[in-house]
Amino acid sequence: GFPIIGIEWQKMENPDLRKAMGMKPDQKGVRVRRVEPTAPESGCLQPSDIILSFDGVDIANDGTVPFRHGERIGFSYLVSQKYTGDKALIKVLRNSKVHEFKIKLATHKRLIAAHVKGRPPSYYIVAGFVFAAVSVPYLRSEYGKDYEYDAPVKLLVKHLHSMAESPDEQLVVVSQVLVADINIGYEDIVNTQVLAVNGHPVKNLRDLVTTVENCKDEFLKFDLEYDQIVVLERKTAKAATEDILTTHCIPSAMSDDLKA
């Protein structure tokens, strides 16, 4: 894919904002709002840095650069002219001092993956709870082609604004609950993020599977978003899983990629 600069930025058109950030009258650029933790730029760029130029091309306060005669275009155009792995020189204003950094451009690591590269979806089932990692194909299958309008706001906010803290981080949710006696009272939980299992933060779907499969505690406790919890007796939950799989004609409690 095409490379990006792993940042979110803000226009600097307001004169008071420019003055407060220590910019001289002849300096122009955009303010770094956030830096993606997984992006190569996280090693040099910081929030509130002012990006003055990219590869020697000055960036205006509205984030544009010269294009054709008399025209301007967003500076991301300059980035799109590069290939993944290429290097670029960025001039930055930080604490009223100008710095230059040579950065390596990379593709975007999204918390919610844009595609799954043709693989079957990953899933894990315990006691009728179907756990899955959210991706754009997942959102499309759940909410249709207009998922950007129809999906829950909490998922869309994560899709548009959340940043992965590590390359293997995933957003894991309870996709649905296959109704059975063991999960009575939990059947309304749908597409709700799983934050932790027995106090262990959930980093990705494989992490959740490992934690549950290796658990020796009497209960399985899943901490969900908005302070919701699910508690299941571990031995009963694992025994009930086989019956639930048989009832729903599901051949395995987990997808093949999680068995490796």
N, C-alpha and C positions, 0 to 999 in steps of 0.2 A: 504493500500500500504506500500511499504518499506520507512523507514525514510531517510532523507538526512541531510547534513549540509547546511544550506541556505546561502552559500557564493559562490563567484567566486574567484579563487586563481591563483597565478603566481609562476612559478618555480624560485628557488633561486640559480641556478647553476653558475651564473656569480659572480666571486670573488669581483669585484668592487661594485656590487649591495649589496652583503652580508655585506661588510665593511661599506657601506653607511647606512645600516639599523641597524648597531650597533651589528652585530652578532660576537661572538667570533669564533676562528678557529675550536673549537670542537662542535659548535652548527650547527644544520641542521634543515631545515624546509621549509615551503612554505609561501608566502606572501598573505594576504587577500586583494583582489582587491575591492570587493564590498560585502556588507552584505544585504540580502533580508530584507526589512523593516517588512515583516509579519512573519519572522522566529523567533523562540525563541532566537536564538543566537544574534539577534540585540540588546538585552539588555546587552550583555557583550563584544562581539567581535566588533572591529573597523577596518576600512580600514588601511592597512599598518601594522597590527599585523602580527607577524610571528608565525604560528602554528608549535610547535616543536614536539608534540606528541599527540596521541589519545589513551586514555585508557591505558597509560603506554607504548605504542609502538611508538618508535621514527620514525619520518617521514623524509625521505631523501630530499635533495634539489630538486630532480626531482618529488617529490610527491609520491614516492613509499614506501612500507613497505615490510618486509620479508614475503615470502609466503612459498612454499615448499622448500626443500633443494636446495640452490643455485639459487632460483628464487625470483623475486620480483613482486609486483602487486600494482596498484594504491591504495592510502589509503582509497578511497571510499569503497573498499572491507570491511574494518573494520566497516564502518557505516552500510553496507548492512547486516551484521551479527546481527544487533540489530532489535528490534521491535519498532514501533511507540509508543512513550510514555516512552521508556527506557531512562536512564540517562547515560552520558559519561563524563569522565574527560579529559579536554583539557588543555595542557600546552602551554602558549603563551608568546612570547617575545614582550614587548611593551616599547619603549624608553629605551632599554638596560636592562630592568628589567623583570624577569620571573614572570608570574602570572598563577594561576591555576583556571579554571572555571568548575563547574559542570553544564552541559547543558542538557536540555530535548530535545530529538530528535522528530521531527515531519515530517509529509508528506509535499510535495512541494505544495505551493499555487502559481499556475501559473497565470499570467495576462491573457494569452489565455489558457483556460481550455482544458485539454487533452481529456475529454469526458463530456457528458451531462447527464450521469446516466440514459439513456433510456427515458428521457423526450422529448416531442416535442420541437422544437426550439422556442425560445422567439422572438417575433417581435412586432413592433408598426408601424402603418401607419398613416400619416397625409399628406393630399394634394398630395397623390401619392408617397411620400417619404417613402421607407421601411427601418426602422431602425432595426438593429440586433446587438447582441453581438457576437464577433468573438470567435470561439472555433476551435479546431482541426477538429471535424466533419464538421463544417461550411466550413473550408478551403478545406477539402476533397470533399465536395459537389460542391464547386465553381470551383475548379481547378483539381480535380481528385486525384488518389492515389499518383501521383508524385507532389503533391502540394508544396513540399519542393524545387522543381526546377521551377515550373510553376507559383506559386503565385507571386504577386508583391513584389519587394525587401522590400518596406516600411513595408509590413505586416510580412514578414519573419524576419526582424530585430527585430520587436516587439515580435514576437513569440520566438525567440532565446535568446534575450538579455534584453528585458524590464522586470522590476520587479514591482509587484503590491505594491502600497503604503498602501493598507488596504485590509482586507480579502474579502470585497465585491466589490472591484474595477473590472470593466470590460472595454474592448476595444469596444466602440460602433461606428458603421459605418453606413453610408447610403449604404445599400446593393444594392439597385437599385431604379430607378424612374419609376413608372407606368405612362406613358405619358398621360398628360391631358393639357387643356388650361392653367390652373393655374401654372403649373411648366414648361412652355415653356422656353427654354434656359438653363434649369438645367438637361436635360435628359441624358447628358453624364457623370454625377456624378455616380461613381460606386465604392463600397468598399473603401470609403473615411472616415477617422475618424472624428467624431463629438467631438469638444473640449468644446464648451459651447453653451448654449441657453439663449439668451437675457442677456448675461454677466455672467450667472450662470454656473460654470464649471460642465461638465458632468462626474459623478463618475461611473455610471452604467446605464443600460437600464431603470430600474425602476425610477431612478433619472430623466432621460430625460422625461419619460412619465409624472411624477408628475409635472415637471416644465411647460411642454406644456399644460397639462390639467388645471392647476391652473393659467395660464397666463391671465392677464387682459389688457396687453398692446395692442396698435393698431396693431403692427407688431410682427411676430415671426422671430427672427434673429438667424440663426444657424451659428456658427463659425466653419469652417472645417479646417483641416490641410492645410499647405502651404498657409495660409492667404486667403483662399477662403471663401466666405460667401453666404448664402442663405437667402433671405428675402421674407416673405409671409405675406399678410394681414391676421390677425388672424381669423376674422369672415368668410371671403371668403374661407380660407383654410379649416376650419372645415366643412363648408357647402359643399365644393367640395369633401371632403373625402367620404361622403356617396355615391355620384354618382360614384366615382372611384371604390369603393368596389363593388357596384352593377354591373358595367361594367365588372369587372374581376372575378365576382362570388366568392368574398371573404366574408365569413360570419361575420367577426368581424375585427375591426380596431386594435385589440391587442390580443395577445395570452392569454390563460386562466390564466396562472401564474401571469400575470401583472394586472389582474382584482381584485385580492384579496387585 
